[in-house]
Amino acid sequence: MAVTFTLDDVSAAVRYWGDDPEDRKGAKVCGGFGPNACLAIEVLTVMTLSRERTVACQVDSSLAKVIGCALRAGPSRPHTPAESATDAIT
């Protein structure tokens, strides 16, 4: 089963994970983005370059987990332990 996300959904995930201190702990370089933010950034880049407005993936994929977690949290809700980077893809 597939799920579809919009460009705005992926952008929201980039902002959410980019600000997440737990995700940043998994960064490969000091001060860099963590694995969840990097996945969202990579997808956003590909979508932008190919001028795609939506992306589809399997419901149980890492991408679906990363974006879904960010969308459930919303822009104003702080991170909670149940929504940490380890719950998404790490």
Contacts in CASP RR format, 6 or more apart in sequence:
PFRMAT RR
TARGET T0000
AUTHOR 0000-0000-0000
METHOD contacts of the structure
MODEL  1
MAVTFTLDDVSAAVRYWGDDPEDRKGAKVCGGFGPNACLAIEVLTVMTLS
RERTVACQVDSSLAKVIGCALRAGPSRPHTPAESATDAIT
1 58 0 8 1.000
1 59 0 8 1.000
2 56 0 8 1.000
2 57 0 8 1.000
2 58 0 8 1.000
2 59 0 8 1.000
3 56 0 8 1.000
3 57 0 8 1.000
3 58 0 8 1.000
3 59 0 8 1.000
3 64 0 8 1.000
4 54 0 8 1.000
4 55 0 8 1.000
4 56 0 8 1.000
5 54 0 8 1.000
5 55 0 8 1.000
5 56 0 8 1.000
5 57 0 8 1.000
5 63 0 8 1.000
5 64 0 8 1.000
5 67 0 8 1.000
5 68 0 8 1.000
6 53 0 8 1.000
6 54 0 8 1.000
7 44 0 8 1.000
7 47 0 8 1.000
7 48 0 8 1.000
7 52 0 8 1.000
7 53 0 8 1.000
7 54 0 8 1.000
9 67 0 8 1.000
9 71 0 8 1.000
10 40 0 8 1.000
10 43 0 8 1.000
10 44 0 8 1.000
10 47 0 8 1.000
10 55 0 8 1.000
10 67 0 8 1.000
11 44 0 8 1.000
12 67 0 8 1.000
12 70 0 8 1.000
12 71 0 8 1.000
12 74 0 8 1.000
12 75 0 8 1.000
13 36 0 8 1.000
13 40 0 8 1.000
13 66 0 8 1.000
13 67 0 8 1.000
13 68 0 8 1.000
13 70 0 8 1.000
13 71 0 8 1.000
14 37 0 8 1.000
14 40 0 8 1.000
14 41 0 8 1.000
14 44 0 8 1.000
15 70 0 8 1.000
15 75 0 8 1.000
16 69 0 8 1.000
16 70 0 8 1.000
16 73 0 8 1.000
16 74 0 8 1.000
16 75 0 8 1.000
17 23 0 8 1.000
17 33 0 8 1.000
17 34 0 8 1.000
17 36 0 8 1.000
17 37 0 8 1.000
17 40 0 8 1.000
17 66 0 8 1.000
17 70 0 8 1.000
17 85 0 8 1.000
17 88 0 8 1.000
18 24 0 8 1.000
18 33 0 8 1.000
18 34 0 8 1.000
18 37 0 8 1.000
20 36 0 8 1.000
20 37 0 8 1.000
20 79 0 8 1.000
20 84 0 8 1.000
20 85 0 8 1.000
21 79 0 8 1.000
22 79 0 8 1.000
22 84 0 8 1.000
22 85 0 8 1.000
22 86 0 8 1.000
23 33 0 8 1.000
23 34 0 8 1.000
23 35 0 8 1.000
23 36 0 8 1.000
23 37 0 8 1.000
23 84 0 8 1.000
23 85 0 8 1.000
23 88 0 8 1.000
23 90 0 8 1.000
24 31 0 8 1.000
24 32 0 8 1.000
24 33 0 8 1.000
24 34 0 8 1.000
24 37 0 8 1.000
25 34 0 8 1.000
25 85 0 8 1.000
26 34 0 8 1.000
26 35 0 8 1.000
26 85 0 8 1.000
26 90 0 8 1.000
27 33 0 8 1.000
27 34 0 8 1.000
28 34 0 8 1.000
33 41 0 8 1.000
34 85 0 8 1.000
35 85 0 8 1.000
35 89 0 8 1.000
35 90 0 8 1.000
36 66 0 8 1.000
36 69 0 8 1.000
36 85 0 8 1.000
36 88 0 8 1.000
36 89 0 8 1.000
36 90 0 8 1.000
39 62 0 8 1.000
39 63 0 8 1.000
39 66 0 8 1.000
39 89 0 8 1.000
40 66 0 8 1.000
40 67 0 8 1.000
40 70 0 8 1.000
43 55 0 8 1.000
43 63 0 8 1.000
46 52 0 8 1.000
47 53 0 8 1.000
47 55 0 8 1.000
55 63 0 8 1.000
57 63 0 8 1.000
57 64 0 8 1.000
58 64 0 8 1.000
62 88 0 8 1.000
62 89 0 8 1.000
65 87 0 8 1.000
65 88 0 8 1.000
65 89 0 8 1.000
66 88 0 8 1.000
66 89 0 8 1.000
69 83 0 8 1.000
69 87 0 8 1.000
69 88 0 8 1.000
72 83 0 8 1.000
73 79 0 8 1.000
73 80 0 8 1.000
73 83 0 8 1.000
END
